[in-house]
Amino acid sequence: MLTDEHIRQVSEWASAGAANGAAQLREIHTEDAGVEVRGVTCATLAELPERMPCFDGDCVAGVTTRFAGGLCGTVLFAMAPEDALAWVRANPACGDPIEDFVKLGERVQSHLIDAIGNGLGVEMSAEAVQLREDSVPLILLGTHAPPDTAVVCVSVLVAAGEHVVPAHVYLMIEPKLLTTALAA
């Protein structure tokens, strides 16, 4: 399993990715958009939801993305549905709220994945992106990953206009690949 030092490294990379993501969100969403990392936790898929924030089993608005490359896995960006709608609608040029939410969630994910990949020295590229609505545990279990899969949860605050809301980014990676990459 991941050590405290591994979690610290992932936290630093996630913070860098959030800063990069916030800069891009300001360009495409609202001038005062932002992403702030509030914490990073790690557990196995079997330990959910006891050891990670999961919106208390409620249905979430989520964007899932599979990624491939030096590390393969799945990432989920999740928010409460009412927060997701408020966040998207903070942009006066909002067209289709669902399409815009998927795009914004994908942007937040991609910057976190890029920063973690850069920190690990591996290339990771996004593949299939889709909207998911269910509880966090059901979305993650729906990937059919084994129970010992490492799940890194990056808790963030996302802002747009007057709307500052919590969100979580769940990064699922096969544990042996992640610990090998962190040890390198």
Order of alpha helices (4+ residues) and beta strands (2+ residues): alpha-beta-beta-beta-alpha-alpha-beta-alpha-beta-beta-alpha
